[in-house]
Amino acid sequence: MTTVASTAPHDPRTAEQTAGGGHDLKGVLEEHERDLILAALQESHGNKAKAARALGITERLIGIRVKRLGIDWRSLRPRYSNPRPPA
C-alpha cells in the first residue's frame, strides 16, 4: 500500500493576488451577479419584478441581492431619474 503525501497543491497566484489584488471566486461571482442584475434592471427600466422574471428568480430575492450589492435601482426608473419640472 502506497501513501500519498498530504501537501497542499501549488497555488500559482502571487502574494499580491492573494492579498486582495487579484480576483477570488467570491469576488468574480459577485461582479458577474452585479452585471447580470444591472443588465436586467436596465432592460426593465428599473422594474424589479420584470427583472426578476427575466433572471428566473423571485422578486424578494432580487430585492435582497440589489440591497446587498448596493445597486441604485431607482436611478434606472424613468420617474425617478427624470423629475418633472415644476408646474
Buried (B, 14 or more C-beta within 10 A) or exposed (E): EEEEEEEEEEEEEEEEEEEEEEEEEEEEEBEEBBEBBBEBBEEBEBBBEBBBBBBEBEBEEBBEBBEEEEBEBEEBBEEEEEEEEEE
